[in-house]
Amino acid sequence: MTARRRAVRGGIRYSKFSAVGAVNTAVDVGVLNLLIWLFPAEENLRLVVYNLVALVAANLNSYLLNSRWTFRERARGDLRQKVLFAAQAVVNVGVATALFWLMVRVLFGATALPPVLEANIAKAVSMVGASTLSFFIMRYVVFRGRKPGRWL
């Protein structure tokens, strides 16, 4: 395959990943804000727990859409891919939660913004960092082509 063809295929795959990411963002931010609306919270720990719940929902959605669309030609649905996707999701949740926690600590009390806006700014920063890392893990680890008989 030529370098140009690989670049085009990579661009298409990244576009699909970005579209799935937009849906995941809606799930993630929607669940976070639904929880904030149903159970108002201004304390950091409760917001972090809400964020974790939102991240889990978004990661489940991510697996379904990425394995059936973005990386369909590489998705086998076997134990190896499921375990690697789960590991990627744990890394994603860890990175996103750490960034969210850091941003909440920086923003809360330091600005005159409403708490819901501060939480959403923290969410945006955490999503950008974690989703960028996730693309590379999914592309080069979870859904990469592999030789038969090899785990990684």
C-alpha positions as a Markdown table, in Angstrom:
| # | Residue | x | y | z |
|---|---|---|---|---|
| 1 | Met | 0.0 | 0.0 | 0.0 |
| 2 | Thr | 1.4 | 3.4 | -0.9 |
| 3 | Ala | 2.1 | 6.1 | 1.7 |
| 4 | Arg | -0.7 | 8.3 | 0.2 |
| 5 | Arg | -3.2 | 5.5 | 0.5 |
| 6 | Arg | -2.2 | 4.8 | 4.1 |
| 7 | Ala | -2.5 | 8.5 | 4.9 |
| 8 | Val | -6.0 | 8.7 | 3.3 |
| 9 | Arg | -7.1 | 5.5 | 5.2 |
| 10 | Gly | -5.7 | 7.0 | 8.5 |
| 11 | Gly | -7.5 | 10.2 | 7.9 |
| 12 | Ile | -10.8 | 8.4 | 7.3 |
| 13 | Arg | -10.3 | 6.3 | 10.4 |
| 14 | Tyr | -9.5 | 9.4 | 12.5 |
| 15 | Ser | -12.6 | 11.1 | 11.1 |
| 16 | Lys | -14.7 | 8.2 | 12.2 |
| 17 | Phe | -13.0 | 8.1 | 15.6 |
| 18 | Ser | -13.8 | 11.8 | 15.9 |
| 19 | Ala | -17.4 | 11.3 | 15.0 |
| 20 | Val | -17.7 | 8.5 | 17.6 |
| 21 | Gly | -15.9 | 10.9 | 20.0 |
| 22 | Ala | -18.6 | 13.5 | 19.4 |
| 23 | Val | -21.3 | 10.9 | 20.4 |
| 24 | Asn | -19.2 | 9.9 | 23.4 |
| 25 | Thr | -18.9 | 13.5 | 24.4 |
| 26 | Ala | -22.7 | 13.9 | 24.3 |
| 27 | Val | -23.0 | 10.8 | 26.5 |
| 28 | Asp | -20.2 | 11.9 | 28.8 |
| 29 | Val | -21.2 | 15.5 | 29.3 |
| 30 | Gly | -24.9 | 14.6 | 29.3 |
| 31 | Val | -24.6 | 12.0 | 32.1 |
| 32 | Leu | -22.3 | 14.4 | 34.1 |
| 33 | Asn | -24.8 | 17.3 | 33.8 |
| 34 | Leu | -27.8 | 15.1 | 34.4 |
| 35 | Leu | -26.2 | 13.9 | 37.7 |
| 36 | Ile | -25.3 | 17.5 | 38.6 |
| 37 | Trp | -28.9 | 18.6 | 37.8 |
| 38 | Leu | -30.6 | 15.7 | 39.7 |
| 39 | Phe | -28.2 | 15.8 | 42.7 |
| 40 | Pro | -26.6 | 19.2 | 42.9 |
| 41 | Ala | -23.0 | 19.1 | 44.2 |
| 42 | Glu | -20.3 | 21.7 | 44.8 |
| 43 | Glu | -17.9 | 19.5 | 46.7 |
| 44 | Asn | -15.0 | 18.0 | 44.7 |
| 45 | Leu | -15.4 | 14.4 | 45.6 |
| 46 | Arg | -19.0 | 14.1 | 44.6 |
| 47 | Leu | -18.2 | 15.8 | 41.2 |
| 48 | Val | -15.3 | 13.3 | 40.7 |
| 49 | Val | -17.7 | 10.4 | 41.3 |
| 50 | Tyr | -20.3 | 11.9 | 38.9 |
| 51 | Asn | -17.5 | 12.2 | 36.4 |
| 52 | Leu | -16.5 | 8.6 | 36.8 |
| 53 | Val | -20.0 | 7.4 | 36.2 |
| 54 | Ala | -20.2 | 9.6 | 33.0 |
| 55 | Leu | -16.8 | 8.2 | 31.8 |
| 56 | Val | -17.9 | 4.6 | 32.3 |
| 57 | Ala | -21.1 | 5.3 | 30.2 |
| 58 | Ala | -19.0 | 7.0 | 27.5 |
| 59 | Asn | -16.5 | 4.2 | 27.4 |
| 60 | Leu | -19.2 | 1.5 | 27.0 |
| 61 | Asn | -20.6 | 3.6 | 24.1 |
| 62 | Ser | -17.1 | 4.0 | 22.7 |
| 63 | Tyr | -16.4 | 0.2 | 22.6 |
| 64 | Leu | -19.7 | -0.4 | 20.8 |
| 65 | Leu | -19.3 | 2.3 | 18.1 |
| 66 | Asn | -15.5 | 2.0 | 17.6 |
| 67 | Ser | -15.6 | -1.8 | 17.3 |
| 68 | Arg | -18.5 | -1.8 | 14.9 |
| 69 | Trp | -17.6 | 1.2 | 12.8 |
| 70 | Thr | -14.3 | 3.0 | 13.2 |
| 71 | Phe | -12.1 | -0.1 | 13.5 |
| 72 | Arg | -14.6 | -2.6 | 12.0 |
| 73 | Glu | -12.1 | -4.2 | 9.7 |
| 74 | Arg | -9.7 | -4.9 | 12.6 |
| 75 | Ala | -12.3 | -5.7 | 15.3 |
| 76 | Arg | -12.6 | -9.4 | 16.1 |
| 77 | Gly | -14.5 | -9.1 | 19.4 |
| 78 | Asp | -12.2 | -11.7 | 20.8 |
| 79 | Leu | -11.0 | -11.8 | 24.4 |
| 80 | Arg | -7.7 | -10.2 | 23.6 |
| 81 | Gln | -9.4 | -7.1 | 22.1 |
| 82 | Lys | -11.9 | -6.9 | 24.9 |
| 83 | Val | -9.2 | -7.1 | 27.6 |
| 84 | Leu | -7.1 | -4.5 | 25.8 |
| 85 | Phe | -10.0 | -2.2 | 25.3 |
| 86 | Ala | -10.9 | -2.5 | 29.0 |
| 87 | Ala | -7.3 | -1.7 | 29.8 |
| 88 | Gln | -7.4 | 1.3 | 27.5 |
| 89 | Ala | -10.7 | 2.4 | 29.2 |
| 90 | Val | -9.0 | 2.2 | 32.6 |
| 91 | Val | -6.2 | 4.3 | 31.4 |
| 92 | Asn | -8.7 | 6.7 | 29.8 |
| 93 | Val | -10.7 | 7.0 | 33.0 |
| 94 | Gly | -7.6 | 7.4 | 35.1 |
| 95 | Val | -6.1 | 10.2 | 32.9 |
| 96 | Ala | -9.5 | 11.9 | 32.5 |
| 97 | Thr | -10.2 | 11.7 | 36.2 |
| 98 | Ala | -6.8 | 13.0 | 37.2 |
| 99 | Leu | -7.1 | 16.0 | 34.7 |
| 100 | Phe | -10.7 | 16.6 | 35.9 |
| 101 | Trp | -9.7 | 16.6 | 39.5 |
| 102 | Leu | -6.8 | 18.9 | 38.9 |
| 103 | Met | -8.9 | 21.3 | 36.9 |
| 104 | Val | -11.7 | 21.3 | 39.6 |
| 105 | Arg | -9.0 | 22.0 | 42.3 |
| 106 | Val | -7.7 | 24.9 | 40.2 |
| 107 | Leu | -11.0 | 26.4 | 39.2 |
| 108 | Phe | -13.2 | 26.0 | 42.3 |
| 109 | Gly | -12.9 | 29.1 | 44.5 |
| 110 | Ala | -10.4 | 30.7 | 42.1 |
| 111 | Thr | -13.0 | 32.1 | 39.8 |
| 112 | Ala | -16.3 | 33.7 | 40.1 |
| 113 | Leu | -17.9 | 31.3 | 37.6 |
| 114 | Pro | -20.9 | 29.2 | 38.5 |
| 115 | Pro | -19.9 | 25.7 | 39.8 |
| 116 | Val | -21.6 | 24.0 | 36.9 |
| 117 | Leu | -19.6 | 26.0 | 34.4 |
| 118 | Glu | -16.4 | 25.3 | 36.3 |
| 119 | Ala | -17.2 | 21.6 | 36.2 |
| 120 | Asn | -17.8 | 21.7 | 32.4 |
| 121 | Ile | -14.6 | 23.6 | 31.8 |
| 122 | Ala | -12.7 | 20.9 | 33.8 |
| 123 | Lys | -14.6 | 18.3 | 31.8 |
| 124 | Ala | -13.6 | 19.8 | 28.5 |
| 125 | Val | -9.9 | 19.8 | 29.4 |
| 126 | Ser | -10.0 | 16.3 | 30.7 |
| 127 | Met | -11.8 | 15.0 | 27.6 |
| 128 | Val | -9.3 | 16.5 | 25.2 |
| 129 | Gly | -6.3 | 15.0 | 26.9 |
| 130 | Ala | -7.8 | 11.5 | 27.5 |
| 131 | Ser | -9.4 | 11.1 | 24.1 |
| 132 | Thr | -6.2 | 12.0 | 22.3 |
| 133 | Leu | -4.3 | 9.3 | 24.2 |
| 134 | Ser | -7.2 | 6.8 | 23.6 |
| 135 | Phe | -7.0 | 7.2 | 19.9 |
| 136 | Phe | -3.4 | 6.1 | 19.8 |
| 137 | Ile | -3.9 | 3.2 | 22.2 |
| 138 | Met | -6.9 | 1.9 | 20.2 |
| 139 | Arg | -5.2 | 2.4 | 16.8 |
| 140 | Tyr | -1.9 | 0.9 | 17.7 |
| 141 | Val | -2.7 | -1.6 | 20.5 |
| 142 | Val | -6.3 | -2.6 | 20.7 |
| 143 | Phe | -7.3 | -2.7 | 17.0 |
| 144 | Arg | -4.0 | -3.1 | 15.3 |
| 145 | Gly | -3.4 | -6.0 | 13.0 |
| 146 | Arg | -1.5 | -8.8 | 14.7 |
| 147 | Lys | 0.2 | -12.0 | 13.7 |
| 148 | Pro | -1.8 | -15.1 | 14.6 |
| 149 | Gly | -0.7 | -16.7 | 17.9 |
| 150 | Arg | 0.6 | -13.4 | 19.4 |
| 151 | Trp | -1.2 | -11.8 | 22.4 |
| 152 | Leu | 0.2 | -8.3 | 21.7 |
